[in-house]
Amino acid sequence: MDLVLQAGPVVKLVLLILLYFSLVSWGIIFYKFKTIQQAIRESERFLDFFWEKKRFDTIGQGIKDFTQTPLAILFREGYHELLQLKKQNRSDEAREMSADLGGVGNVSRALRRATTQETQRLEKYLTFLATTGSTAPFIGLFGTVWGIMDAFQGIGQTGSASLAVVAPGISEALVATAIGLAAAIPAVMGYNHFLNKVNILVGEMDNFSQEFLNIVERMERS
């Protein structure tokens, strides 16, 4: 703390910036950990519920119990598109035309749109973690370089290069690099961890979309 208080104004500004990056990064880490873990747990529950009930109307009635999983959003969008198609195609002839004109294609587009939206939601704020991990060390290095410049300027003014004169200024300058690394390392670890979890959820969404479309195609043929 003494080193921070004795640092120059530029180094103190750098430290404040790094403190901001660090606090926001930790806030994002705790928030994403909670939301992604909830999404993973609810996805498992929803898949069990989906294959247990099998009927779309029954699943649609119970979907309100699954608010955190992206799979429920995909089902809701796909099922909504199916209901819209049924409203538009009430006669037997219209239903045959619907199959020919690509009713499954409409559902597929709805699922892809929902997958894109949910992927963006899951990846929200991860860019800040990546930015912190890549820029915080350089911001800290800038503060260190500036502090060393001040230290050498002080040496020139005093005319003494003894360790007692050089060491305090150098140690104050190196604090910026240390804090920069302290902000960057958790951000990089959090970013890599959450990106891996998001990729797993995206894979589950793709698999679920394919299974949903397979069921719709069988319904169209029957």
PyMOL commands that place a pseudoatom at each C-alpha (Angstrom):
pseudoatom trace, name=CA, resn=MET, resi=1, chain=A, elem=C, hetatm=0, pos=[0.000, 0.000, 0.000]
pseudoatom trace, name=CA, resn=ASP, resi=2, chain=A, elem=C, hetatm=0, pos=[2.883, 2.367, 0.738]
pseudoatom trace, name=CA, resn=LEU, resi=3, chain=A, elem=C, hetatm=0, pos=[4.292, 1.701, -2.726]
pseudoatom trace, name=CA, resn=VAL, resi=4, chain=A, elem=C, hetatm=0, pos=[0.949, 2.578, -4.302]
pseudoatom trace, name=CA, resn=LEU, resi=5, chain=A, elem=C, hetatm=0, pos=[0.541, 5.759, -2.258]
pseudoatom trace, name=CA, resn=GLN, resi=6, chain=A, elem=C, hetatm=0, pos=[4.074, 6.902, -3.050]
pseudoatom trace, name=CA, resn=ALA, resi=7, chain=A, elem=C, hetatm=0, pos=[3.722, 6.282, -6.799]
pseudoatom trace, name=CA, resn=GLY, resi=8, chain=A, elem=C, hetatm=0, pos=[3.456, 9.155, -9.269]
pseudoatom trace, name=CA, resn=PRO, resi=9, chain=A, elem=C, hetatm=0, pos=[0.130, 10.434, -10.652]
pseudoatom trace, name=CA, resn=VAL, resi=10, chain=A, elem=C, hetatm=0, pos=[0.448, 8.566, -13.965]
pseudoatom trace, name=CA, resn=VAL, resi=11, chain=A, elem=C, hetatm=0, pos=[1.178, 5.267, -12.221]
pseudoatom trace, name=CA, resn=LYS, resi=12, chain=A, elem=C, hetatm=0, pos=[-1.734, 5.855, -9.844]
pseudoatom trace, name=CA, resn=LEU, resi=13, chain=A, elem=C, hetatm=0, pos=[-4.028, 6.450, -12.849]
pseudoatom trace, name=CA, resn=VAL, resi=14, chain=A, elem=C, hetatm=0, pos=[-2.804, 3.205, -14.395]
pseudoatom trace, name=CA, resn=LEU, resi=15, chain=A, elem=C, hetatm=0, pos=[-3.478, 1.372, -11.139]
pseudoatom trace, name=CA, resn=LEU, resi=16, chain=A, elem=C, hetatm=0, pos=[-7.014, 2.772, -10.970]
pseudoatom trace, name=CA, resn=ILE, resi=17, chain=A, elem=C, hetatm=0, pos=[-7.686, 1.594, -14.526]
pseudoatom trace, name=CA, resn=LEU, resi=18, chain=A, elem=C, hetatm=0, pos=[-6.367, -1.859, -13.687]
pseudoatom trace, name=CA, resn=LEU, resi=19, chain=A, elem=C, hetatm=0, pos=[-8.464, -1.931, -10.517]
pseudoatom trace, name=CA, resn=TYR, resi=20, chain=A, elem=C, hetatm=0, pos=[-11.554, -1.169, -12.596]
pseudoatom trace, name=CA, resn=PHE, resi=21, chain=A, elem=C, hetatm=0, pos=[-10.727, -3.950, -15.059]
pseudoatom trace, name=CA, resn=SER, resi=22, chain=A, elem=C, hetatm=0, pos=[-10.124, -6.382, -12.220]
pseudoatom trace, name=CA, resn=LEU, resi=23, chain=A, elem=C, hetatm=0, pos=[-13.340, -5.605, -10.305]
pseudoatom trace, name=CA, resn=VAL, resi=24, chain=A, elem=C, hetatm=0, pos=[-15.508, -5.784, -13.417]
pseudoatom trace, name=CA, resn=SER, resi=25, chain=A, elem=C, hetatm=0, pos=[-13.819, -9.026, -14.495]
pseudoatom trace, name=CA, resn=TRP, resi=26, chain=A, elem=C, hetatm=0, pos=[-14.485, -10.669, -11.147]
pseudoatom trace, name=CA, resn=GLY, resi=27, chain=A, elem=C, hetatm=0, pos=[-18.094, -9.504, -11.279]
pseudoatom trace, name=CA, resn=ILE, resi=28, chain=A, elem=C, hetatm=0, pos=[-18.477, -11.061, -14.730]
pseudoatom trace, name=CA, resn=ILE, resi=29, chain=A, elem=C, hetatm=0, pos=[-16.771, -14.268, -13.586]
pseudoatom trace, name=CA, resn=PHE, resi=30, chain=A, elem=C, hetatm=0, pos=[-19.184, -14.740, -10.671]
pseudoatom trace, name=CA, resn=TYR, resi=31, chain=A, elem=C, hetatm=0, pos=[-22.201, -13.810, -12.817]
pseudoatom trace, name=CA, resn=LYS, resi=32, chain=A, elem=C, hetatm=0, pos=[-21.289, -16.103, -15.731]
pseudoatom trace, name=CA, resn=PHE, resi=33, chain=A, elem=C, hetatm=0, pos=[-20.421, -18.966, -13.412]
pseudoatom trace, name=CA, resn=LYS, resi=34, chain=A, elem=C, hetatm=0, pos=[-23.895, -18.783, -11.892]
pseudoatom trace, name=CA, resn=THR, resi=35, chain=A, elem=C, hetatm=0, pos=[-25.826, -18.401, -15.153]
pseudoatom trace, name=CA, resn=ILE, resi=36, chain=A, elem=C, hetatm=0, pos=[-23.889, -20.998, -17.145]
pseudoatom trace, name=CA, resn=GLN, resi=37, chain=A, elem=C, hetatm=0, pos=[-24.050, -23.581, -14.364]
pseudoatom trace, name=CA, resn=GLN, resi=38, chain=A, elem=C, hetatm=0, pos=[-27.805, -23.017, -14.144]
pseudoatom trace, name=CA, resn=ALA, resi=39, chain=A, elem=C, hetatm=0, pos=[-28.096, -23.407, -17.921]
pseudoatom trace, name=CA, resn=ILE, resi=40, chain=A, elem=C, hetatm=0, pos=[-26.158, -26.685, -17.867]
pseudoatom trace, name=CA, resn=ARG, resi=41, chain=A, elem=C, hetatm=0, pos=[-28.201, -28.144, -15.010]
pseudoatom trace, name=CA, resn=GLU, resi=42, chain=A, elem=C, hetatm=0, pos=[-31.535, -27.102, -16.509]
pseudoatom trace, name=CA, resn=SER, resi=43, chain=A, elem=C, hetatm=0, pos=[-30.537, -28.396, -19.936]
pseudoatom trace, name=CA, resn=GLU, resi=44, chain=A, elem=C, hetatm=0, pos=[-30.065, -31.856, -18.461]
pseudoatom trace, name=CA, resn=ARG, resi=45, chain=A, elem=C, hetatm=0, pos=[-33.432, -31.629, -16.699]
pseudoatom trace, name=CA, resn=PHE, resi=46, chain=A, elem=C, hetatm=0, pos=[-35.167, -30.369, -19.819]
pseudoatom trace, name=CA, resn=LEU, resi=47, chain=A, elem=C, hetatm=0, pos=[-33.796, -33.174, -21.987]
pseudoatom trace, name=CA, resn=ASP, resi=48, chain=A, elem=C, hetatm=0, pos=[-35.078, -35.727, -19.499]
pseudoatom trace, name=CA, resn=PHE, resi=49, chain=A, elem=C, hetatm=0, pos=[-38.452, -33.965, -19.468]
pseudoatom trace, name=CA, resn=PHE, resi=50, chain=A, elem=C, hetatm=0, pos=[-38.533, -33.730, -23.273]
pseudoatom trace, name=CA, resn=TRP, resi=51, chain=A, elem=C, hetatm=0, pos=[-37.891, -37.421, -23.906]
pseudoatom trace, name=CA, resn=GLU, resi=52, chain=A, elem=C, hetatm=0, pos=[-40.166, -38.466, -21.068]
pseudoatom trace, name=CA, resn=LYS, resi=53, chain=A, elem=C, hetatm=0, pos=[-43.216, -36.510, -22.257]
pseudoatom trace, name=CA, resn=LYS, resi=54, chain=A, elem=C, hetatm=0, pos=[-42.566, -36.793, -26.025]
pseudoatom trace, name=CA, resn=ARG, resi=55, chain=A, elem=C, hetatm=0, pos=[-45.776, -34.933, -26.944]
pseudoatom trace, name=CA, resn=PHE, resi=56, chain=A, elem=C, hetatm=0, pos=[-45.129, -31.348, -28.010]
pseudoatom trace, name=CA, resn=ASP, resi=57, chain=A, elem=C, hetatm=0, pos=[-48.328, -29.996, -26.469]
pseudoatom trace, name=CA, resn=THR, resi=58, chain=A, elem=C, hetatm=0, pos=[-47.490, -31.531, -23.080]
pseudoatom trace, name=CA, resn=ILE, resi=59, chain=A, elem=C, hetatm=0, pos=[-43.932, -30.198, -23.245]
pseudoatom trace, name=CA, resn=GLY, resi=60, chain=A, elem=C, hetatm=0, pos=[-45.237, -26.767, -24.205]
pseudoatom trace, name=CA, resn=GLN, resi=61, chain=A, elem=C, hetatm=0, pos=[-47.402, -26.656, -21.094]
pseudoatom trace, name=CA, resn=GLY, resi=62, chain=A, elem=C, hetatm=0, pos=[-44.482, -27.516, -18.796]
pseudoatom trace, name=CA, resn=ILE, resi=63, chain=A, elem=C, hetatm=0, pos=[-41.845, -25.355, -20.458]
pseudoatom trace, name=CA, resn=LYS, resi=64, chain=A, elem=C, hetatm=0, pos=[-42.472, -22.495, -18.031]
pseudoatom trace, name=CA, resn=ASP, resi=65, chain=A, elem=C, hetatm=0, pos=[-40.562, -24.473, -15.401]
pseudoatom trace, name=CA, resn=PHE, resi=66, chain=A, elem=C, hetatm=0, pos=[-37.359, -24.180, -17.462]
pseudoatom trace, name=CA, resn=THR, resi=67, chain=A, elem=C, hetatm=0, pos=[-36.286, -20.542, -17.583]
pseudoatom trace, name=CA, resn=GLN, resi=68, chain=A, elem=C, hetatm=0, pos=[-32.496, -20.857, -17.686]
pseudoatom trace, name=CA, resn=THR, resi=69, chain=A, elem=C, hetatm=0, pos=[-31.817, -23.434, -20.372]
pseudoatom trace, name=CA, resn=PRO, resi=70, chain=A, elem=C, hetatm=0, pos=[-31.419, -22.388, -24.015]
pseudoatom trace, name=CA, resn=LEU, resi=71, chain=A, elem=C, hetatm=0, pos=[-32.961, -25.700, -25.102]
pseudoatom trace, name=CA, resn=ALA, resi=72, chain=A, elem=C, hetatm=0, pos=[-36.331, -24.566, -23.770]
pseudoatom trace, name=CA, resn=ILE, resi=73, chain=A, elem=C, hetatm=0, pos=[-36.055, -21.412, -25.881]
pseudoatom trace, name=CA, resn=LEU, resi=74, chain=A, elem=C, hetatm=0, pos=[-35.308, -23.517, -28.960]
pseudoatom trace, name=CA, resn=PHE, resi=75, chain=A, elem=C, hetatm=0, pos=[-38.288, -25.750, -28.296]
pseudoatom trace, name=CA, resn=ARG, resi=76, chain=A, elem=C, hetatm=0, pos=[-40.562, -22.751, -27.747]
pseudoatom trace, name=CA, resn=GLU, resi=77, chain=A, elem=C, hetatm=0, pos=[-39.522, -21.125, -31.031]
pseudoatom trace, name=CA, resn=GLY, resi=78, chain=A, elem=C, hetatm=0, pos=[-39.769, -24.358, -32.998]
pseudoatom trace, name=CA, resn=TYR, resi=79, chain=A, elem=C, hetatm=0, pos=[-43.125, -25.298, -31.482]
pseudoatom trace, name=CA, resn=HIS, resi=80, chain=A, elem=C, hetatm=0, pos=[-44.467, -21.793, -32.083]
pseudoatom trace, name=CA, resn=GLU, resi=81, chain=A, elem=C, hetatm=0, pos=[-43.503, -22.072, -35.745]
pseudoatom trace, name=CA, resn=LEU, resi=82, chain=A, elem=C, hetatm=0, pos=[-45.291, -25.430, -35.977]
pseudoatom trace, name=CA, resn=LEU, resi=83, chain=A, elem=C, hetatm=0, pos=[-48.446, -23.921, -34.499]
pseudoatom trace, name=CA, resn=GLN, resi=84, chain=A, elem=C, hetatm=0, pos=[-48.287, -21.063, -36.991]
pseudoatom trace, name=CA, resn=LEU, resi=85, chain=A, elem=C, hetatm=0, pos=[-47.998, -23.539, -39.864]
pseudoatom trace, name=CA, resn=LYS, resi=86, chain=A, elem=C, hetatm=0, pos=[-50.986, -25.497, -38.582]
pseudoatom trace, name=CA, resn=LYS, resi=87, chain=A, elem=C, hetatm=0, pos=[-53.069, -22.338, -38.455]
pseudoatom trace, name=CA, resn=GLN, resi=88, chain=A, elem=C, hetatm=0, pos=[-52.127, -21.479, -42.025]
pseudoatom trace, name=CA, resn=ASN, resi=89, chain=A, elem=C, hetatm=0, pos=[-52.659, -25.003, -43.381]
pseudoatom trace, name=CA, resn=ARG, resi=90, chain=A, elem=C, hetatm=0, pos=[-55.958, -26.360, -42.126]
pseudoatom trace, name=CA, resn=SER, resi=91, chain=A, elem=C, hetatm=0, pos=[-57.131, -28.361, -45.113]
pseudoatom trace, name=CA, resn=ASP, resi=92, chain=A, elem=C, hetatm=0, pos=[-55.549, -31.660, -46.172]
pseudoatom trace, name=CA, resn=GLU, resi=93, chain=A, elem=C, hetatm=0, pos=[-54.537, -30.146, -49.490]
pseudoatom trace, name=CA, resn=ALA, resi=94, chain=A, elem=C, hetatm=0, pos=[-52.857, -27.207, -47.771]
pseudoatom trace, name=CA, resn=ARG, resi=95, chain=A, elem=C, hetatm=0, pos=[-50.950, -29.546, -45.483]
pseudoatom trace, name=CA, resn=GLU, resi=96, chain=A, elem=C, hetatm=0, pos=[-49.602, -31.425, -48.479]
pseudoatom trace, name=CA, resn=MET, resi=97, chain=A, elem=C, hetatm=0, pos=[-48.529, -28.144, -50.024]
pseudoatom trace, name=CA, resn=SER, resi=98, chain=A, elem=C, hetatm=0, pos=[-46.911, -27.163, -46.730]
pseudoatom trace, name=CA, resn=ALA, resi=99, chain=A, elem=C, hetatm=0, pos=[-44.693, -30.254, -46.822]
pseudoatom trace, name=CA, resn=ASP, resi=100, chain=A, elem=C, hetatm=0, pos=[-43.796, -29.536, -50.427]
pseudoatom trace, name=CA, resn=LEU, resi=101, chain=A, elem=C, hetatm=0, pos=[-43.101, -25.859, -49.811]
pseudoatom trace, name=CA, resn=GLY, resi=102, chain=A, elem=C, hetatm=0, pos=[-40.774, -26.538, -46.914]
pseudoatom trace, name=CA, resn=GLY, resi=103, chain=A, elem=C, hetatm=0, pos=[-42.668, -26.391, -43.628]
pseudoatom trace, name=CA, resn=VAL, resi=104, chain=A, elem=C, hetatm=0, pos=[-39.699, -28.143, -42.045]
pseudoatom trace, name=CA, resn=GLY, resi=105, chain=A, elem=C, hetatm=0, pos=[-37.486, -25.437, -43.524]
pseudoatom trace, name=CA, resn=ASN, resi=106, chain=A, elem=C, hetatm=0, pos=[-39.450, -22.764, -41.660]
pseudoatom trace, name=CA, resn=VAL, resi=107, chain=A, elem=C, hetatm=0, pos=[-38.973, -24.631, -38.408]
pseudoatom trace, name=CA, resn=SER, resi=108, chain=A, elem=C, hetatm=0, pos=[-35.277, -25.085, -39.165]
pseudoatom trace, name=CA, resn=ARG, resi=109, chain=A, elem=C, hetatm=0, pos=[-34.835, -21.356, -39.718]
pseudoatom trace, name=CA, resn=ALA, resi=110, chain=A, elem=C, hetatm=0, pos=[-36.648, -20.596, -36.468]
pseudoatom trace, name=CA, resn=LEU, resi=111, chain=A, elem=C, hetatm=0, pos=[-34.344, -22.984, -34.606]
pseudoatom trace, name=CA, resn=ARG, resi=112, chain=A, elem=C, hetatm=0, pos=[-31.222, -21.481, -36.203]
pseudoatom trace, name=CA, resn=ARG, resi=113, chain=A, elem=C, hetatm=0, pos=[-32.388, -17.989, -35.303]
pseudoatom trace, name=CA, resn=ALA, resi=114, chain=A, elem=C, hetatm=0, pos=[-33.035, -19.025, -31.695]
pseudoatom trace, name=CA, resn=THR, resi=115, chain=A, elem=C, hetatm=0, pos=[-29.659, -20.793, -31.528]
pseudoatom trace, name=CA, resn=THR, resi=116, chain=A, elem=C, hetatm=0, pos=[-27.887, -17.643, -32.692]
pseudoatom trace, name=CA, resn=GLN, resi=117, chain=A, elem=C, hetatm=0, pos=[-29.707, -15.480, -30.144]
pseudoatom trace, name=CA, resn=GLU, resi=118, chain=A, elem=C, hetatm=0, pos=[-29.023, -17.872, -27.281]
pseudoatom trace, name=CA, resn=THR, resi=119, chain=A, elem=C, hetatm=0, pos=[-25.361, -18.212, -28.254]
pseudoatom trace, name=CA, resn=GLN, resi=120, chain=A, elem=C, hetatm=0, pos=[-25.008, -14.441, -28.183]
pseudoatom trace, name=CA, resn=ARG, resi=121, chain=A, elem=C, hetatm=0, pos=[-26.710, -14.345, -24.785]
pseudoatom trace, name=CA, resn=LEU, resi=122, chain=A, elem=C, hetatm=0, pos=[-24.395, -17.004, -23.364]
pseudoatom trace, name=CA, resn=GLU, resi=123, chain=A, elem=C, hetatm=0, pos=[-21.310, -15.246, -24.756]
pseudoatom trace, name=CA, resn=LYS, resi=124, chain=A, elem=C, hetatm=0, pos=[-22.376, -11.851, -23.395]
pseudoatom trace, name=CA, resn=TYR, resi=125, chain=A, elem=C, hetatm=0, pos=[-19.619, -10.101, -21.388]
pseudoatom trace, name=CA, resn=LEU, resi=126, chain=A, elem=C, hetatm=0, pos=[-16.988, -12.681, -22.354]
pseudoatom trace, name=CA, resn=THR, resi=127, chain=A, elem=C, hetatm=0, pos=[-15.465, -10.098, -24.693]
pseudoatom trace, name=CA, resn=PHE, resi=128, chain=A, elem=C, hetatm=0, pos=[-14.628, -7.944, -21.682]
pseudoatom trace, name=CA, resn=LEU, resi=129, chain=A, elem=C, hetatm=0, pos=[-12.753, -10.842, -20.080]
pseudoatom trace, name=CA, resn=ALA, resi=130, chain=A, elem=C, hetatm=0, pos=[-10.795, -11.374, -23.296]
pseudoatom trace, name=CA, resn=THR, resi=131, chain=A, elem=C, hetatm=0, pos=[-10.032, -7.656, -23.506]
pseudoatom trace, name=CA, resn=THR, resi=132, chain=A, elem=C, hetatm=0, pos=[-8.864, -7.578, -19.890]
pseudoatom trace, name=CA, resn=GLY, resi=133, chain=A, elem=C, hetatm=0, pos=[-6.651, -10.620, -20.385]
pseudoatom trace, name=CA, resn=SER, resi=134, chain=A, elem=C, hetatm=0, pos=[-4.984, -9.176, -23.458]
pseudoatom trace, name=CA, resn=THR, resi=135, chain=A, elem=C, hetatm=0, pos=[-4.624, -5.506, -22.474]
pseudoatom trace, name=CA, resn=ALA, resi=136, chain=A, elem=C, hetatm=0, pos=[-4.145, -5.441, -18.677]
pseudoatom trace, name=CA, resn=PRO, resi=137, chain=A, elem=C, hetatm=0, pos=[-0.504, -6.655, -18.808]
pseudoatom trace, name=CA, resn=PHE, resi=138, chain=A, elem=C, hetatm=0, pos=[0.348, -3.953, -21.343]
pseudoatom trace, name=CA, resn=ILE, resi=139, chain=A, elem=C, hetatm=0, pos=[-1.389, -1.260, -19.306]
pseudoatom trace, name=CA, resn=GLY, resi=140, chain=A, elem=C, hetatm=0, pos=[0.579, -2.422, -16.272]
pseudoatom trace, name=CA, resn=LEU, resi=141, chain=A, elem=C, hetatm=0, pos=[3.768, -2.433, -18.351]
pseudoatom trace, name=CA, resn=PHE, resi=142, chain=A, elem=C, hetatm=0, pos=[3.077, 1.136, -19.415]
pseudoatom trace, name=CA, resn=GLY, resi=143, chain=A, elem=C, hetatm=0, pos=[2.794, 2.146, -15.756]
pseudoatom trace, name=CA, resn=THR, resi=144, chain=A, elem=C, hetatm=0, pos=[6.042, 0.329, -14.992]
pseudoatom trace, name=CA, resn=VAL, resi=145, chain=A, elem=C, hetatm=0, pos=[7.915, 2.030, -17.835]
pseudoatom trace, name=CA, resn=TRP, resi=146, chain=A, elem=C, hetatm=0, pos=[6.603, 5.409, -16.773]
pseudoatom trace, name=CA, resn=GLY, resi=147, chain=A, elem=C, hetatm=0, pos=[7.563, 4.751, -13.159]
pseudoatom trace, name=CA, resn=ILE, resi=148, chain=A, elem=C, hetatm=0, pos=[11.074, 3.695, -14.163]
pseudoatom trace, name=CA, resn=MET, resi=149, chain=A, elem=C, hetatm=0, pos=[11.408, 6.872, -16.221]
pseudoatom trace, name=CA, resn=ASP, resi=150, chain=A, elem=C, hetatm=0, pos=[10.472, 8.868, -13.131]
pseudoatom trace, name=CA, resn=ALA, resi=151, chain=A, elem=C, hetatm=0, pos=[12.966, 6.868, -11.068]
pseudoatom trace, name=CA, resn=PHE, resi=152, chain=A, elem=C, hetatm=0, pos=[15.819, 7.575, -13.486]
pseudoatom trace, name=CA, resn=GLN, resi=153, chain=A, elem=C, hetatm=0, pos=[14.852, 11.208, -13.623]
pseudoatom trace, name=CA, resn=GLY, resi=154, chain=A, elem=C, hetatm=0, pos=[15.127, 11.313, -9.842]
pseudoatom trace, name=CA, resn=ILE, resi=155, chain=A, elem=C, hetatm=0, pos=[18.554, 9.680, -10.078]
pseudoatom trace, name=CA, resn=GLY, resi=156, chain=A, elem=C, hetatm=0, pos=[19.643, 12.359, -12.498]
pseudoatom trace, name=CA, resn=GLN, resi=157, chain=A, elem=C, hetatm=0, pos=[18.456, 15.128, -10.222]
pseudoatom trace, name=CA, resn=THR, resi=158, chain=A, elem=C, hetatm=0, pos=[20.106, 13.714, -7.114]
pseudoatom trace, name=CA, resn=GLY, resi=159, chain=A, elem=C, hetatm=0, pos=[23.247, 12.616, -8.904]
pseudoatom trace, name=CA, resn=SER, resi=160, chain=A, elem=C, hetatm=0, pos=[23.296, 9.365, -6.925]
pseudoatom trace, name=CA, resn=ALA, resi=161, chain=A, elem=C, hetatm=0, pos=[22.836, 5.857, -8.352]
pseudoatom trace, name=CA, resn=SER, resi=162, chain=A, elem=C, hetatm=0, pos=[23.056, 3.929, -5.113]
pseudoatom trace, name=CA, resn=LEU, resi=163, chain=A, elem=C, hetatm=0, pos=[20.690, 1.065, -4.420]
pseudoatom trace, name=CA, resn=ALA, resi=164, chain=A, elem=C, hetatm=0, pos=[18.993, 3.052, -1.668]
pseudoatom trace, name=CA, resn=VAL, resi=165, chain=A, elem=C, hetatm=0, pos=[18.059, 5.709, -4.239]
pseudoatom trace, name=CA, resn=VAL, resi=166, chain=A, elem=C, hetatm=0, pos=[17.194, 3.407, -7.179]
pseudoatom trace, name=CA, resn=ALA, resi=167, chain=A, elem=C, hetatm=0, pos=[15.324, 0.594, -5.421]
pseudoatom trace, name=CA, resn=PRO, resi=168, chain=A, elem=C, hetatm=0, pos=[12.258, 2.517, -4.110]
pseudoatom trace, name=CA, resn=GLY, resi=169, chain=A, elem=C, hetatm=0, pos=[11.434, 4.036, -7.512]
pseudoatom trace, name=CA, resn=ILE, resi=170, chain=A, elem=C, hetatm=0, pos=[11.910, 0.733, -9.358]
pseudoatom trace, name=CA, resn=SER, resi=171, chain=A, elem=C, hetatm=0, pos=[9.780, -1.197, -6.848]
pseudoatom trace, name=CA, resn=GLU, resi=172, chain=A, elem=C, hetatm=0, pos=[7.002, 1.389, -7.117]
pseudoatom trace, name=CA, resn=ALA, resi=173, chain=A, elem=C, hetatm=0, pos=[7.074, 1.054, -10.891]
pseudoatom trace, name=CA, resn=LEU, resi=174, chain=A, elem=C, hetatm=0, pos=[6.928, -2.751, -10.829]
pseudoatom trace, name=CA, resn=VAL, resi=175, chain=A, elem=C, hetatm=0, pos=[3.723, -2.665, -8.793]
pseudoatom trace, name=CA, resn=ALA, resi=176, chain=A, elem=C, hetatm=0, pos=[1.847, -1.693, -11.960]
pseudoatom trace, name=CA, resn=THR, resi=177, chain=A, elem=C, hetatm=0, pos=[3.056, -4.790, -13.816]
pseudoatom trace, name=CA, resn=ALA, resi=178, chain=A, elem=C, hetatm=0, pos=[2.154, -7.022, -10.873]
pseudoatom trace, name=CA, resn=ILE, resi=179, chain=A, elem=C, hetatm=0, pos=[-1.377, -5.619, -10.661]
pseudoatom trace, name=CA, resn=GLY, resi=180, chain=A, elem=C, hetatm=0, pos=[-1.735, -5.866, -14.426]
pseudoatom trace, name=CA, resn=LEU, resi=181, chain=A, elem=C, hetatm=0, pos=[-0.910, -9.564, -14.270]
pseudoatom trace, name=CA, resn=ALA, resi=182, chain=A, elem=C, hetatm=0, pos=[-3.212, -10.023, -11.276]
pseudoatom trace, name=CA, resn=ALA, resi=183, chain=A, elem=C, hetatm=0, pos=[-6.074, -8.568, -13.330]
pseudoatom trace, name=CA, resn=ALA, resi=184, chain=A, elem=C, hetatm=0, pos=[-5.233, -10.461, -16.519]
pseudoatom trace, name=CA, resn=ILE, resi=185, chain=A, elem=C, hetatm=0, pos=[-4.681, -14.009, -15.223]
pseudoatom trace, name=CA, resn=PRO, resi=186, chain=A, elem=C, hetatm=0, pos=[-8.175, -14.575, -13.700]
pseudoatom trace, name=CA, resn=ALA, resi=187, chain=A, elem=C, hetatm=0, pos=[-9.773, -12.934, -16.746]
pseudoatom trace, name=CA, resn=VAL, resi=188, chain=A, elem=C, hetatm=0, pos=[-7.979, -15.274, -19.172]
pseudoatom trace, name=CA, resn=MET, resi=189, chain=A, elem=C, hetatm=0, pos=[-8.767, -18.333, -17.076]
pseudoatom trace, name=CA, resn=GLY, resi=190, chain=A, elem=C, hetatm=0, pos=[-12.415, -17.303, -16.751]
pseudoatom trace, name=CA, resn=TYR, resi=191, chain=A, elem=C, hetatm=0, pos=[-12.718, -16.573, -20.469]
pseudoatom trace, name=CA, resn=ASN, resi=192, chain=A, elem=C, hetatm=0, pos=[-11.293, -19.954, -21.494]
pseudoatom trace, name=CA, resn=HIS, resi=193, chain=A, elem=C, hetatm=0, pos=[-13.437, -21.806, -18.956]
pseudoatom trace, name=CA, resn=PHE, resi=194, chain=A, elem=C, hetatm=0, pos=[-16.690, -20.114, -19.912]
pseudoatom trace, name=CA, resn=LEU, resi=195, chain=A, elem=C, hetatm=0, pos=[-15.995, -20.315, -23.636]
pseudoatom trace, name=CA, resn=ASN, resi=196, chain=A, elem=C, hetatm=0, pos=[-15.567, -24.081, -23.279]
pseudoatom trace, name=CA, resn=LYS, resi=197, chain=A, elem=C, hetatm=0, pos=[-18.862, -24.351, -21.384]
pseudoatom trace, name=CA, resn=VAL, resi=198, chain=A, elem=C, hetatm=0, pos=[-20.641, -22.194, -23.972]
pseudoatom trace, name=CA, resn=ASN, resi=199, chain=A, elem=C, hetatm=0, pos=[-19.305, -24.408, -26.766]
pseudoatom trace, name=CA, resn=ILE, resi=200, chain=A, elem=C, hetatm=0, pos=[-20.726, -27.439, -24.959]
pseudoatom trace, name=CA, resn=LEU, resi=201, chain=A, elem=C, hetatm=0, pos=[-24.126, -25.747, -24.697]
pseudoatom trace, name=CA, resn=VAL, resi=202, chain=A, elem=C, hetatm=0, pos=[-23.998, -24.732, -28.356]
pseudoatom trace, name=CA, resn=GLY, resi=203, chain=A, elem=C, hetatm=0, pos=[-23.299, -28.355, -29.259]
pseudoatom trace, name=CA, resn=GLU, resi=204, chain=A, elem=C, hetatm=0, pos=[-26.311, -29.421, -27.197]
pseudoatom trace, name=CA, resn=MET, resi=205, chain=A, elem=C, hetatm=0, pos=[-28.447, -26.832, -28.981]
pseudoatom trace, name=CA, resn=ASP, resi=206, chain=A, elem=C, hetatm=0, pos=[-27.333, -28.129, -32.388]
pseudoatom trace, name=CA, resn=ASN, resi=207, chain=A, elem=C, hetatm=0, pos=[-28.084, -31.725, -31.378]
pseudoatom trace, name=CA, resn=PHE, resi=208, chain=A, elem=C, hetatm=0, pos=[-31.468, -30.779, -29.964]
pseudoatom trace, name=CA, resn=SER, resi=209, chain=A, elem=C, hetatm=0, pos=[-32.351, -28.819, -33.108]
pseudoatom trace, name=CA, resn=GLN, resi=210, chain=A, elem=C, hetatm=0, pos=[-31.519, -31.836, -35.245]
pseudoatom trace, name=CA, resn=GLU, resi=211, chain=A, elem=C, hetatm=0, pos=[-33.613, -34.155, -33.075]
pseudoatom trace, name=CA, resn=PHE, resi=212, chain=A, elem=C, hetatm=0, pos=[-36.496, -31.664, -33.132]
pseudoatom trace, name=CA, resn=LEU, resi=213, chain=A, elem=C, hetatm=0, pos=[-36.354, -31.479, -36.936]
pseudoatom trace, name=CA, resn=ASN, resi=214, chain=A, elem=C, hetatm=0, pos=[-36.254, -35.267, -37.200]
pseudoatom trace, name=CA, resn=ILE, resi=215, chain=A, elem=C, hetatm=0, pos=[-39.461, -35.477, -35.162]
pseudoatom trace, name=CA, resn=VAL, resi=216, chain=A, elem=C, hetatm=0, pos=[-41.104, -32.788, -37.309]
pseudoatom trace, name=CA, resn=GLU, resi=217, chain=A, elem=C, hetatm=0, pos=[-40.136, -34.623, -40.503]
pseudoatom trace, name=CA, resn=ARG, resi=218, chain=A, elem=C, hetatm=0, pos=[-41.675, -37.840, -39.191]
pseudoatom trace, name=CA, resn=MET, resi=219, chain=A, elem=C, hetatm=0, pos=[-44.822, -35.892, -38.334]
pseudoatom trace, name=CA, resn=GLU, resi=220, chain=A, elem=C, hetatm=0, pos=[-44.940, -34.486, -41.872]
pseudoatom trace, name=CA, resn=ARG, resi=221, chain=A, elem=C, hetatm=0, pos=[-44.685, -37.963, -43.392]
pseudoatom trace, name=CA, resn=SER, resi=222, chain=A, elem=C, hetatm=0, pos=[-47.370, -39.480, -41.155]
for i in range(1, 222): cmd.bond("trace and resi %d" % i, "trace and resi %d" % (i + 1))
show_as sticks, trace
zoom trace
